[in-house]
Amino acid sequence: SAPQDLAGRQVVVSAGGTREPLDPVRFIGNRSSGKQGLAIARAAAARGARVTLVTAHLDADVAPATGDLRTEFGTEVIRVETAEELATAMRAEAATADVVVMAAAVADYRPATVSESKIKKDDSGDALSLTLERTPDILAGLAAERPRGQVVVGFAAETAPDREALLELGRTKMARKGADLLALNVVGWRTGFGADDNAVIVIDRAGVPVAEVDGSKDAVAHALLDAVLELEAARD
Ligand code: C5P
């Protein structure tokens, strides 16, 4: 069994992809499966943490794992749909957390208005224009308001051509978000979202790589938690 090096810690993890409604039957979503976030929640629970999993939409083949998490580890599971709901849940849960991991794929934009009735072809003809508005940046908000000592971890999924480009994008994102650690990974049409494996580089606030993993999402989860503990130890 895993070392109990997170015993006594409260860890909050977000997972899955948000869905932003257009009308009662449609939404704007993304390809996140929820696998990486769930792997982090499971790994943290296995290492003794009290875990709250805040989850947006999960792929059907991943979803049953939430039931397992609850029964196996006593993990609390909160289900949300939209970026706004995720923001509200994360703000509430993060208030008492030692570690916060934003692994959810959050919509950056949502429909500015949500139609009460189904949008009809007859009303729009051959083309339909949608006005989208920005959603709140949850990670940046959590980082800005984190309680003393809390470690805030984010993800950055990028379509970068190579390692250097990925690091550069990650450093820019780190500066904007103000997290303690950022897990950078390359996504494309065939890699990243939905896969069982993941390749990530974890950078610290200064943009320095502190961990690098190419393996299962479980391996990535444990490496990320190791990096959190190393960061905490370095602060003491
Ligand atoms: O800016 P980008 O979406 O690439 O940043 C990714 C990180 O920020 C992820 O950790 C994601 O969970 C988080 N995020 C957020 N709120 C948003 C968009 C992204 O917390 N509106």
Boltz pocket constraint, residues with backbone or C-beta under 6 A from the ligand:
constraints:
  - pocket:
      binder: B
      contacts: [[A, 83], [A, 102], [A, 103], [A, 104], [A, 105], [A, 106], [A, 107], [A, 108], [A, 135], [A, 136], [A, 137], [A, 138], [A, 139], [A, 140], [A, 153], [A, 154], [A, 155], [A, 156], [A, 157], [A, 173]]
      max_distance: 6.0
